Amino acid sequence: MIWTLTDGDTIFPISDGWSRIYKIVGEMNVNLRQSTQMAPPMRSEWPVAYPDRARRTLSFDITVTFPACSSFAAAEMQALDIPAQCPRGGELKGVNGSLQRTYAQAWIDAVRPKNLGVRNEFTFSVTAVNPSTQTLSTLAQMDIRSVANLYAITGLAGGGATNLDGLVTADVLPGFQVQIFVPVAGLNQLAVFRLFSGTDATNTDPTAGPLIVRPVDYDAGTNAKVWKRLDA
């Protein structure tokens, strides 16, 4: 499972399932804690509880092994640096396949390093609240740090699964890049498009200016993003 803790613009990868650099080892321990309001007994033998007013928190112990360092000294420094680099809190996200679990607020309870020679194992203890689950789009499941080769895309506009504008972009960050092989001005070409924040209209005619594709799920208020060709 991929875990990230985001504080503002800082995205801290707890476990990185894309590059397989950081791997979760062992089992992930999860605990739910509940604080339930109760009325103390006055004359009754038993207190009265109000579970509908209870407050809950979830705690996670996520154990991760990091890649081997170049030396024992470097591993010692990593054991000191990673806990300091980890954000104090923020938004916690866990991705498993197409499902993403988001915790609106999370905070670090502890980061415990364990030295294994030139390799370190870290246990991140996190408390989180307000979970929600969503199904990620095809692009959102991919690593934004790489150019996606979308071999199934055969056109620019027209909607649907085989055209660039038919791809879901609502949960995709600006900066995502794709490589496609599509007809441009009647000639099939290899083209690289990048997703930008913007309101530009679609233009598929290279003689009329830069190629721009506005996604079908474009929305000026909630999803103002467009595809722009980079390699023309």
Summary of the structure (lengths in Angstrom):
residues: 232
radius of gyration: 23.7
end to end distance: 38.0
largest distance: 87.0
contacts: 631
relative contact order: 0.12
helix: 10%
strand: 51%
